[in-house]
Amino acid sequence: MTLPSPLRIEPIAGYSPTIGRLVGMLTYARSTTLLAVDGLTLAELDHVHDAESNSIGALLAHIIATERSYQVLTFEERLLSPQENERWSSAVKLGAHGRPSLRGSPLEHYLEELMAVRRASLETLAARDDAWLERTVKPAPSLNAHWVWFHVAEHEIHHRGQIRWLRARLPKHNLRDR
Amino acid sequence: MTLPSPLRIEPIAGYSPTIGRLVGMLTYARSTTLLAVDGLTLAELDHVHDAESNSIGALLAHIIATERSYQVLTFEERLLSPQENERWSSAVKLGAHGRPSLRGSPLEHYLEELMAVRRASLETLAARDDAWLERTVKPAPSLNAHWVWFHVAEHEIHHRGQIRWLRARLPKHNLRDR
């Protein structure tokens, strides 16, 4: 993934034209997420703002799990298996259900997972064409693949808005010396 | 604007193909904003969560002003005039600067403004073609028009993430009886 993402949406070498434009959106969205969490400590990632809030770390786990589940839906054209549902449910559902298990990981852990899931997305998108992108998603016939992959970016941006809001309100004693 | 937006991104009649896909994204993002503020009272729109927070109404004004300023940038190919800067600065800058003036409007006001600014965007987008969409924005040559209009959706989604978070924490006594 090339960062910083250029502020242009246009075809990208290695992808069919419409997929390239979509990859530009996904890459831009991701670059803003990475900026939003840059330098956060483990205590900051695990900090819970109020009784109903998800930590920033939990939101990152949620972004990762969401992209994984949409890979399964569109690349493998199937719903999640019971095992995948079980494994990813904390991060997919968040809230009180997810809080106990989604903590204790340093930023590097989330960055590695974000990179790994995105690498897999881009590898498969590079192997598909624009006709595939517009096709109906078989296990979810109200969607087409283009909407799903726009939604991956859209969903990430939604939570990035929350991450920035939460970051601005982290307790001062958690902030690193800089 | 047709609502609810279908969960497909594909060419739309009346627009060139890539512009149509973009309009699908803009329309989907807008439909989720409208759902996020549906039924809010004036007191709820003006409620300020903490000393640093923008009200939901102020965030809607910000979404509206942002779309307007990007219309000027890409459709008229110029920066905002001093008069426009003055008129829109509260909504563009938000925070302590904008708080005193961005209150006292009912939901209908914001919905009308959202509709009006979007109608103008769609009318102009319908008159442009995909070559225009990919062209560099003259007053901001690091951007192309496609990025700007993706960013209009992206920026709205970012703040919708915050609106949903804030809505879930509105004081109970402000909630209407339903």
Interface residues (C-beta under 8 A of the other chain):
Chain A: P6 L7 R8 I9 E10 T18 R21 G24 M25 Y28 A29 D50 E52 E134 S142 L143 N144 H146 W147 F150 H151 A153 E154 I157 H158 H159 R160 G161 Q162 R164 W165 A168 R169
Chain B: P6 L7 R8 I9 E10 T18 R21 G24 M25 Y28 A29 D50 E52 E134 S142 L143 N144 H146 W147 F150 A153 E154 I157 H158 H159 R160 G161 Q162 R164 W165 A168 R169
